[in-house]
Amino acid sequence: ALCETLDANEEDDGDSQQHELTIVYQCRGANTTAETRLLCGTIPDPHIVTENNGQDQYLAHLLRGQNHGLFLDMSNGRTWLRNKCQTKDVSSVLNLFSYTCAFSVAALNGGADKVVNIDMSRGALKVGQRNHELNGVSNKASFLSHDIFKTWGKMKRAGPFDCIVVDPPSYQKGSFVAKKDYGKVIRRLPSLLNEDGYALLCLNAPEMNSEFLLDKVKEECGTEMVFVERLENPSTFESAFPERALKVLLFQYQPSDDVSSVATEDFTV
C-alpha cells in the first residue's frame, strides 16, 4: 500500500515514535503546467524543513507550484556558506536570484554580518523574509525586488562583498537565459568582490555542463577569478550523469596588480 504508518523503531522515554508516510505526486510536462497531487498522508501547515541538525529552518509548500520554496539538492552549497561564515572567512554576502533566500538564512545563522538578497519575484522575497523571521535573523538582511541587470550601481554601493552567490534559473523567458545572460553577471563579479572573495556559481541546466561556467569565467574575467573546486551534490541526489545534474562551482577573486595582464586572447573577436 502507498499509505501506511511507519514505525521508526526509535524510542523516546520508552515510547516508540510513529512516522506517517506522505507521498506527493507531481507531473511535469514541457508544455503544461505542473500538476501536483497529495496521494496519501498529510502536509503540515506551516511546513518547516530543517538543515544542520535543526539549526536552519525553511518554509516549504509542497502542494503549490512547481518549486516548493527550498532546493534540497543545494544543501551542500548552503552548508559550505554557513561554515565559511562561522570561520569568519565570509562576513558579507550578495545573494543574486535569491528566490526564498535560503542561502541568506544559512549565512546569517553561521554568523555573517550582512546579506543583500536580490530577486525579481516579490512573492519569493516575502517567503524569504518569513524564513528570516523564523530563524530570528531579519535584522542583518535586506531584500530587494529588482531586475539584477538594472541594479549594478546599487549593488556596488552596498559592497564590496566577501561572497557572491549566483543561482539563476537556467531559462526564464523575459528575465534570464543562462546561455546568453550568465556572462553578463560573471563580468561584474570583480567589481563587487573584496580581494580573495568567493563566487559560488550555480547551474542547473541538463544541456549545459560545467565547462560552460569555466569558459565564461575565463572569457569575462581572465585570470582574476580562480577556480577552486566543484561542490559535490548531496548523496541523495547522486546522478549517473553528473554533468546533467546541478553544478555548483567555487571561484576566488585574486586580482592581478596590472590590469593589462588579463589574457588578451580571451577577448579576440
Number of C-alpha atoms within 10 A of each C-alpha: 3 10 12 12 12 11 11 11 11 11 10 8 6 7 9 12 13 13 12 15 13 15 15 14 13 15 11 12 9 6 6 8 11 14 14 16 13 14 12 15 15 12 15 10 9 9 11 14 14 11 14 12 7 8 11 24 20 23 21 22 17 20 16 13 13 15 12 14 21 18 12 15 17 21 18 15 23 22 18 16 25 25 18 19 24 17 12 15 16 23 20 27 30 27 23 21 22 26 26 29 30 25 28 31 29 29 28 28 21 22 20 26 17 20 27 22 27 24 22 17 16 16 13 17 22 16 19 26 21 17 24 26 13 16 17 13 18 19 12 15 19 15 19 17 17 15 15 18 12 9 12 15 11 10 17 14 9 15 17 20 25 25 29 23 23 21 19 21 17 19 14 10 8 6 12 18 14 20 14 8 15 20 18 13 16 20 17 14 23 21 15 21 24 19 16 17 23 28 27 21 22 23 23 20 18 14 9 17 17 20 10 14 22 16 14 18 24 20 19 21 23 22 17 22 26 20 17 12 12 15 17 17 20 14 8 8 14 13 13 8 8 15 16 16 21 22 22 22 20 18 22 22 23 17 18 13 7 7 10 8 11 17 15 10 9 14 12 7 4
